[in-house]
Amino acid sequence: MMMPTILQKIEKYNPAVIQGYPSSLYIMSRWISNNNYPIKLKLKAILTSSENLYDFQEVMFNTLLPLYLRNRVFMTLSEAFTSEHAARMTSMSAATENAGELIEALTLQRNRERQAAITADLLDIVGGANAL
Protein backbone atom coordinates (compact mmCIF):
# COMPACT_ATOMS: atom_id res chain seq x y z
CA MET A 1 0.00 0.00 0.00
CA MET A 2 1.12 3.49 -0.69
CA MET A 3 1.53 5.90 2.20
CA PRO A 4 -1.26 8.33 1.10
CA THR A 5 -3.76 5.45 1.01
CA ILE A 6 -2.81 4.40 4.52
CA LEU A 7 -3.08 7.96 5.79
CA GLN A 8 -6.46 8.45 4.09
CA LYS A 9 -7.80 5.36 5.84
CA ILE A 10 -6.46 6.61 9.17
CA GLU A 11 -8.12 10.01 8.58
CA LYS A 12 -11.38 8.34 7.55
CA TYR A 13 -11.72 6.46 10.85
CA ASN A 14 -10.22 9.33 12.92
CA PRO A 15 -8.98 7.16 15.78
CA ALA A 16 -8.21 8.52 19.23
CA VAL A 17 -5.27 6.12 19.61
CA ILE A 18 -2.81 4.72 17.07
CA GLN A 19 -0.87 1.60 17.90
CA GLY A 20 2.04 0.24 15.90
CA TYR A 21 5.68 -0.63 15.74
CA PRO A 22 7.94 2.29 16.61
CA SER A 23 9.79 1.95 13.32
CA SER A 24 6.59 2.05 11.23
CA LEU A 25 5.26 5.04 13.16
CA TYR A 26 8.62 6.75 12.67
CA ILE A 27 8.57 6.06 8.90
CA MET A 28 5.00 7.36 8.67
CA SER A 29 5.78 10.55 10.61
CA ARG A 30 8.90 11.19 8.52
CA TRP A 31 6.93 10.71 5.30
CA ILE A 32 4.26 13.16 6.52
CA SER A 33 6.93 15.72 7.41
CA ASN A 34 8.97 15.33 4.24
CA ASN A 35 5.93 15.53 1.93
CA ASN A 36 4.04 18.24 3.85
CA TYR A 37 1.04 15.96 3.94
CA PRO A 38 -1.90 17.78 5.60
CA ILE A 39 -3.22 15.29 8.14
CA LYS A 40 -5.85 16.34 10.65
CA LEU A 41 -6.15 13.97 13.59
CA LYS A 42 -7.05 14.52 17.22
CA LEU A 43 -4.95 11.75 18.69
CA LYS A 44 -4.98 11.21 22.43
CA ALA A 45 -2.24 8.60 22.46
CA ILE A 46 0.21 6.71 20.30
CA LEU A 47 1.08 3.25 21.56
CA THR A 48 4.00 1.15 20.43
CA SER A 49 4.50 -2.56 20.85
CA SER A 50 6.51 -5.65 19.91
CA GLU A 51 9.81 -3.88 19.45
CA ASN A 52 12.37 -3.12 22.09
CA LEU A 53 11.23 -0.42 24.43
CA TYR A 54 13.78 1.81 26.02
CA ASP A 55 13.72 2.10 29.78
CA PHE A 56 12.35 5.64 29.67
CA GLN A 57 9.53 4.48 27.35
CA GLU A 58 8.58 1.67 29.69
CA VAL A 59 8.59 4.05 32.67
CA MET A 60 6.50 6.52 30.68
CA PHE A 61 3.91 3.88 29.70
CA ASN A 62 3.76 2.49 33.22
CA THR A 63 3.18 6.00 34.57
CA LEU A 64 0.91 7.53 31.94
CA LEU A 65 -1.33 4.64 30.94
CA PRO A 66 -2.96 4.19 34.39
CA LEU A 67 -3.40 7.97 34.63
CA TYR A 68 -4.99 8.08 31.19
CA LEU A 69 -7.35 5.21 32.00
CA ARG A 70 -8.27 6.76 35.37
CA ASN A 71 -8.95 10.06 33.63
CA ARG A 72 -11.17 8.39 31.00
CA VAL A 73 -13.20 6.63 33.72
CA PHE A 74 -13.53 9.90 35.65
CA MET A 75 -14.63 11.80 32.53
CA THR A 76 -17.16 9.10 31.64
CA LEU A 77 -18.65 9.19 35.14
CA SER A 78 -18.67 13.00 35.13
CA GLU A 79 -20.52 13.06 31.81
CA ALA A 80 -23.04 10.50 33.12
CA PHE A 81 -23.71 12.56 36.27
CA THR A 82 -23.97 15.75 34.21
CA SER A 83 -26.45 14.21 31.79
CA GLU A 84 -28.55 12.82 34.66
CA HIS A 85 -28.58 16.25 36.32
CA ALA A 86 -29.59 17.92 33.04
CA ALA A 87 -32.41 15.40 32.57
CA ARG A 88 -33.67 16.08 36.10
CA MET A 89 -33.53 19.83 35.53
CA THR A 90 -35.46 19.47 32.27
CA SER A 91 -38.16 17.32 33.86
CA MET A 92 -38.47 19.68 36.85
CA SER A 93 -38.77 22.65 34.50
CA ALA A 94 -41.54 20.87 32.56
CA ALA A 95 -43.31 19.93 35.81
CA THR A 96 -43.14 23.55 37.04
CA GLU A 97 -44.56 24.79 33.75
CA ASN A 98 -47.37 22.21 33.84
CA ALA A 99 -48.21 23.13 37.45
CA GLY A 100 -48.40 26.81 36.47
CA GLU A 101 -50.78 26.01 33.63
CA LEU A 102 -52.93 23.87 35.96
CA ILE A 103 -53.07 26.68 38.53
CA GLU A 104 -54.17 29.15 35.84
CA ALA A 105 -56.89 26.77 34.59
CA LEU A 106 -58.19 26.06 38.12
CA THR A 107 -58.16 29.77 39.03
CA LEU A 108 -60.17 30.58 35.90
CA GLN A 109 -62.66 27.79 36.69
CA ARG A 110 -63.01 28.99 40.31
CA ASN A 111 -63.58 32.58 39.17
CA ARG A 112 -66.27 31.47 36.70
CA GLU A 113 -68.06 29.41 39.35
CA ARG A 114 -67.86 32.28 41.85
CA GLN A 115 -69.18 34.71 39.23
CA ALA A 116 -72.02 32.28 38.40
CA ALA A 117 -72.91 32.03 42.12
CA ILE A 118 -72.91 35.85 42.45
CA THR A 119 -75.08 36.17 39.35
CA ALA A 120 -77.51 33.53 40.70
CA ASP A 121 -77.73 35.38 44.05
CA LEU A 122 -78.36 38.70 42.29
CA LEU A 123 -81.10 37.10 40.17
CA ASP A 124 -82.72 35.70 43.34
CA ILE A 125 -82.59 39.13 44.99
CA VAL A 126 -84.01 40.89 41.92
CA GLY A 127 -86.64 38.18 41.48
CA GLY A 128 -87.65 38.48 45.16
CA ALA A 129 -87.84 42.27 44.91
CA ASN A 130 -90.07 42.02 41.82
CA ALA A 131 -92.37 39.60 43.65
CA LEU A 132 -93.05 42.16 46.40
FIPA-451182 format. One record per residue (C-alpha): residue number from 0; y, z, x. Coordinates in steps of 0.1 Angstrom, whole numbers, plus 5000, padded with zeros to 4 digits. Each point is the difference from the previous one (the first is absolute). Layout:
BEGIN
<node><num>NUM</num><Y>Y</Y><Z>Z</Z><X>X</X></node>
...
This chain:
BEGIN
<node><num>0</num><Y>5000</Y><Z>5000</Z><X>5000</X></node>
<node><num>1</num><Y>5035</Y><Z>4993</Z><X>5011</X></node>
<node><num>2</num><Y>5024</Y><Z>5029</Z><X>5004</X></node>
<node><num>3</num><Y>5024</Y><Z>4989</Z><X>4972</X></node>
<node><num>4</num><Y>4971</Y><Z>4999</Z><X>4975</X></node>
<node><num>5</num><Y>4990</Y><Z>5035</Z><X>5010</X></node>
<node><num>6</num><Y>5036</Y><Z>5013</Z><X>4997</X></node>
<node><num>7</num><Y>5005</Y><Z>4983</Z><X>4966</X></node>
<node><num>8</num><Y>4969</Y><Z>5017</Z><X>4987</X></node>
<node><num>9</num><Y>5012</Y><Z>5034</Z><X>5013</X></node>
<node><num>10</num><Y>5034</Y><Z>4994</Z><X>4984</X></node>
<node><num>11</num><Y>4983</Y><Z>4989</Z><X>4967</X></node>
<node><num>12</num><Y>4982</Y><Z>5033</Z><X>4997</X></node>
<node><num>13</num><Y>5028</Y><Z>5021</Z><X>5015</X></node>
<node><num>14</num><Y>4979</Y><Z>5029</Z><X>5012</X></node>
<node><num>15</num><Y>5013</Y><Z>5034</Z><X>5008</X></node>
<node><num>16</num><Y>4976</Y><Z>5004</Z><X>5029</X></node>
<node><num>17</num><Y>4986</Y><Z>4975</Z><X>5025</X></node>
<node><num>18</num><Y>4969</Y><Z>5008</Z><X>5019</X></node>
<node><num>19</num><Y>4986</Y><Z>4980</Z><X>5029</X></node>
<node><num>20</num><Y>4992</Y><Z>4998</Z><X>5037</X></node>
<node><num>21</num><Y>5029</Y><Z>5009</Z><X>5022</X></node>
<node><num>22</num><Y>4996</Y><Z>4967</Z><X>5019</X></node>
<node><num>23</num><Y>5001</Y><Z>4979</Z><X>4968</X></node>
<node><num>24</num><Y>5030</Y><Z>5020</Z><X>4987</X></node>
<node><num>25</num><Y>5018</Y><Z>4995</Z><X>5033</X></node>
<node><num>26</num><Y>4993</Y><Z>4962</Z><X>5000</X></node>
<node><num>27</num><Y>5013</Y><Z>4998</Z><X>4964</X></node>
<node><num>28</num><Y>5032</Y><Z>5019</Z><X>5008</X></node>
<node><num>29</num><Y>5006</Y><Z>4979</Z><X>5031</X></node>
<node><num>30</num><Y>4995</Y><Z>4968</Z><X>4980</X></node>
<node><num>31</num><Y>5025</Y><Z>5012</Z><X>4974</X></node>
<node><num>32</num><Y>5025</Y><Z>5009</Z><X>5026</X></node>
<node><num>33</num><Y>4996</Y><Z>4968</Z><X>5021</X></node>
<node><num>34</num><Y>5002</Y><Z>4977</Z><X>4969</X></node>
<node><num>35</num><Y>5027</Y><Z>5019</Z><X>4981</X></node>
<node><num>36</num><Y>4978</Y><Z>5001</Z><X>4970</X></node>
<node><num>37</num><Y>5018</Y><Z>5017</Z><X>4971</X></node>
<node><num>38</num><Y>4975</Y><Z>5025</Z><X>4987</X></node>
<node><num>39</num><Y>5010</Y><Z>5026</Z><X>4973</X></node>
<node><num>40</num><Y>4977</Y><Z>5029</Z><X>4997</X></node>
<node><num>41</num><Y>5005</Y><Z>5036</Z><X>4991</X></node>
<node><num>42</num><Y>4973</Y><Z>5015</Z><X>5022</X></node>
<node><num>43</num><Y>4994</Y><Z>5037</Z><X>4999</X></node>
<node><num>44</num><Y>4974</Y><Z>5001</Z><X>5028</X></node>
<node><num>45</num><Y>4981</Y><Z>4978</Z><X>5024</X></node>
<node><num>46</num><Y>4966</Y><Z>5013</Z><X>5009</X></node>
<node><num>47</num><Y>4979</Y><Z>4988</Z><X>5029</X></node>
<node><num>48</num><Y>4962</Y><Z>5004</Z><X>5005</X></node>
<node><num>49</num><Y>4970</Y><Z>4991</Z><X>5020</X></node>
<node><num>50</num><Y>5017</Y><Z>4995</Z><X>5033</X></node>
<node><num>51</num><Y>5008</Y><Z>5027</Z><X>5026</X></node>
<node><num>52</num><Y>5027</Y><Z>5023</Z><X>4988</X></node>
<node><num>53</num><Y>5022</Y><Z>5016</Z><X>5026</X></node>
<node><num>54</num><Y>5003</Y><Z>5038</Z><X>4999</X></node>
<node><num>55</num><Y>5035</Y><Z>4999</Z><X>4986</X></node>
<node><num>56</num><Y>4989</Y><Z>4977</Z><X>4972</X></node>
<node><num>57</num><Y>4972</Y><Z>5023</Z><X>4991</X></node>
<node><num>58</num><Y>5023</Y><Z>5030</Z><X>5000</X></node>
<node><num>59</num><Y>5025</Y><Z>4980</Z><X>4979</X></node>
<node><num>60</num><Y>4974</Y><Z>4990</Z><X>4974</X></node>
<node><num>61</num><Y>4986</Y><Z>5035</Z><X>4999</X></node>
<node><num>62</num><Y>5035</Y><Z>5014</Z><X>4994</X></node>
<node><num>63</num><Y>5015</Y><Z>4973</Z><X>4977</X></node>
<node><num>64</num><Y>4971</Y><Z>4990</Z><X>4978</X></node>
<node><num>65</num><Y>4996</Y><Z>5035</Z><X>4983</X></node>
<node><num>66</num><Y>5038</Y><Z>5002</Z><X>4996</X></node>
<node><num>67</num><Y>5001</Y><Z>4966</Z><X>4984</X></node>
<node><num>68</num><Y>4971</Y><Z>5008</Z><X>4976</X></node>
<node><num>69</num><Y>5016</Y><Z>5034</Z><X>4991</X></node>
<node><num>70</num><Y>5033</Y><Z>4982</Z><X>4993</X></node>
<node><num>71</num><Y>4983</Y><Z>4974</Z><X>4978</X></node>
<node><num>72</num><Y>4982</Y><Z>5027</Z><X>4980</X></node>
<node><num>73</num><Y>5033</Y><Z>5019</Z><X>4997</X></node>
<node><num>74</num><Y>5019</Y><Z>4969</Z><X>4989</X></node>
<node><num>75</num><Y>4973</Y><Z>4991</Z><X>4974</X></node>
<node><num>76</num><Y>5001</Y><Z>5035</Z><X>4985</X></node>
<node><num>77</num><Y>5038</Y><Z>5000</Z><X>5000</X></node>
<node><num>78</num><Y>5001</Y><Z>4967</Z><X>4982</X></node>
<node><num>79</num><Y>4974</Y><Z>5013</Z><X>4975</X></node>
<node><num>80</num><Y>5021</Y><Z>5032</Z><X>4993</X></node>
<node><num>81</num><Y>5031</Y><Z>4979</Z><X>4997</X></node>
<node><num>82</num><Y>4985</Y><Z>4976</Z><X>4976</X></node>
<node><num>83</num><Y>4986</Y><Z>5029</Z><X>4979</X></node>
<node><num>84</num><Y>5034</Y><Z>5016</Z><X>4999</X></node>
<node><num>85</num><Y>5017</Y><Z>4967</Z><X>4990</X></node>
<node><num>86</num><Y>4975</Y><Z>4996</Z><X>4972</X></node>
<node><num>87</num><Y>5007</Y><Z>5035</Z><X>4987</X></node>
<node><num>88</num><Y>5037</Y><Z>4994</Z><X>5002</X></node>
<node><num>89</num><Y>4997</Y><Z>4968</Z><X>4980</X></node>
<node><num>90</num><Y>4978</Y><Z>5016</Z><X>4973</X></node>
<node><num>91</num><Y>5024</Y><Z>5030</Z><X>4997</X></node>
<node><num>92</num><Y>5029</Y><Z>4976</Z><X>4997</X></node>
<node><num>93</num><Y>4983</Y><Z>4981</Z><X>4973</X></node>
<node><num>94</num><Y>4990</Y><Z>5032</Z><X>4982</X></node>
<node><num>95</num><Y>5036</Y><Z>5012</Z><X>5002</X></node>
<node><num>96</num><Y>5013</Y><Z>4967</Z><X>4985</X></node>
<node><num>97</num><Y>4974</Y><Z>5001</Z><X>4972</X></node>
<node><num>98</num><Y>5009</Y><Z>5036</Z><X>4992</X></node>
<node><num>99</num><Y>5037</Y><Z>4991</Z><X>4998</X></node>
<node><num>100</num><Y>4992</Y><Z>4971</Z><X>4976</X></node>
<node><num>101</num><Y>4979</Y><Z>5024</Z><X>4979</X></node>
<node><num>102</num><Y>5028</Y><Z>5025</Z><X>4998</X></node>
<node><num>103</num><Y>5024</Y><Z>4973</Z><X>4989</X></node>
<node><num>104</num><Y>4977</Y><Z>4988</Z><X>4973</X></node>
<node><num>105</num><Y>4993</Y><Z>5035</Z><X>4987</X></node>
<node><num>106</num><Y>5037</Y><Z>5009</Z><X>5000</X></node>
<node><num>107</num><Y>5008</Y><Z>4969</Z><X>4980</X></node>
<node><num>108</num><Y>4972</Y><Z>5008</Z><X>4975</X></node>
<node><num>109</num><Y>5012</Y><Z>5036</Z><X>4997</X></node>
<node><num>110</num><Y>5036</Y><Z>4989</Z><X>4994</X></node>
<node><num>111</num><Y>4989</Y><Z>4975</Z><X>4973</X></node>
<node><num>112</num><Y>4979</Y><Z>5026</Z><X>4982</X></node>
<node><num>113</num><Y>5029</Y><Z>5025</Z><X>5002</X></node>
<node><num>114</num><Y>5024</Y><Z>4974</Z><X>4987</X></node>
<node><num>115</num><Y>4976</Y><Z>4992</Z><X>4972</X></node>
<node><num>116</num><Y>4997</Y><Z>5037</Z><X>4991</X></node>
<node><num>117</num><Y>5038</Y><Z>5004</Z><X>5000</X></node>
<node><num>118</num><Y>5004</Y><Z>4968</Z><X>4978</X></node>
<node><num>119</num><Y>4973</Y><Z>5014</Z><X>4976</X></node>
<node><num>120</num><Y>5019</Y><Z>5034</Z><X>4998</X></node>
<node><num>121</num><Y>5033</Y><Z>4982</Z><X>4993</X></node>
<node><num>122</num><Y>4984</Y><Z>4979</Z><X>4973</X></node>
<node><num>123</num><Y>4986</Y><Z>5031</Z><X>4984</X></node>
<node><num>124</num><Y>5034</Y><Z>5017</Z><X>5001</X></node>
<node><num>125</num><Y>5018</Y><Z>4969</Z><X>4986</X></node>
<node><num>126</num><Y>4973</Y><Z>4996</Z><X>4974</X></node>
<node><num>127</num><Y>5003</Y><Z>5037</Z><X>4990</X></node>
<node><num>128</num><Y>5038</Y><Z>4997</Z><X>4998</X></node>
<node><num>129</num><Y>4997</Y><Z>4969</Z><X>4977</X></node>
<node><num>130</num><Y>4976</Y><Z>5018</Z><X>4977</X></node>
<node><num>131</num><Y>5026</Y><Z>5028</Z><X>4994</X></node>
